[in-house]
Amino acid sequence: MLARPHPCLGWLHCQPQDSRRLLDRQLTHRDHVLEADPSFSGMPASFVEETWVDWLPKAVAQPFYRDQLTAHVAELERQISNLSREIELQSGGLLDQRDAAVDLRQRLKHLLETS
């Protein structure tokens, strides 16, 4: 059986036995939410919280999951670096334009004050 994506952490693939347990937990949480709100749809917030608070800290101890988390952290670092570079390129030009406008304003104000 192939590893399936985690229900709320789509980048993390789960081992078959964990996929079954996670689906059972997700459905249990869904059923509790549906009792309170029959029109509910989507991922139960309590399942997301359980994933981050209970399941993931335990799963990270297993090499199968630790390797995926390590790879995902590296990918996030690349994304952040690329985004920072793009922001610098775009805002750098804007900062240059702002500095030129500030300089021109100062020169013009100086001319007005001295004449």
Summary of the structure (lengths in Angstrom):
residues: 115
radius of gyration: 25.8
end to end distance: 83.9
largest distance: 83.9
contacts: 255
relative contact order: 0.08
helix: 77%
strand: 3%
